[in-house]
Amino acid sequence: MGQNGGCQSVGELGPETRAFYQRTLSALNAAQVPFLVGGAYALARYTGVVRHTKDLDVFVRRSDCPRLLRALTRAGCRTDLAFPHWLAKAFCGDDYVDVIFSSGNGVAAVDDGWFVHAVPDEVLDIPVRLCPVEEMIWSKAFIMERERFDGADVVHLLRARAEDLDWPRLLGRFDAQWRVLLTHLILFGFVYPGERARIPTAVLRELLGRLEGELDRSAPDERICQGTVLSRAQYRPDIQQWGYRDARRWPEGNMTSDEIALWTAAIDEE
């Protein structure tokens, strides 16, 4: 069992769902396809926050996704490449596994770094590796929809792991989108005023220094909206009515027009 209550206690799984998840993880281990477990199971491992989860999140490199889906097909699942830029699914009756190789906004692609820093553990008595904390913070920091905001998960990860984080690597993950990280670090100090010193001073000075440096420079002369990187729904008027460019679209972002259109159309289907 993992630290802080471990992965075993996540959710109230029925026996059929539990057996499905165990078969799935065992099949992937047997197929020797590199994968990581994230979502609620990793969150419980790192923070002790236990929630009832409706699915199992498996993370994989994009190049390994076809091989992983074939392994799940052999294990009796029906698979579907739901969104070709980031997500596939594997179904068995009413149960399913999310197979994730990027993020809906195209930012947090699963690369070798996820695996280099993965954490060995067990999920439902099956040996696995968990997504690193830094990558969980990175990917969750951009989820700011009306119906889902992962800021509390980010804050809880910081509360549980601030002293253990590879801060230079985390800063590197956010790169030019460092304002998003700064926003969550400021929020952490608001949520836990007595624990704000747990965020390294050097990290805050670095980010605040970048912010202060911008005060002496003119704002870019461009009409681009980066809100779409945070919410696919809430900034549609900016793109569709007010003439802003979508920051997700190549070359600013990592998505094609077709990928954006497919991901946007799914809003009304959910």
Helices and strands as residue ranges (DSSP letters): H 15-31, E 36-37, H 39-47, E 56-59, G 62-64, H 65-74, E 78-83, E 87-92, E 95-100, H 112-116, E 119-123, E 126-130, H 133-140, H 151-161, G 162-164, H 167-174, G 175-177, H 178-191, G 193-198, H 201-215, E 224-225, G 227-229, H 236-240, E 245-246, H 257-265, G 266-269
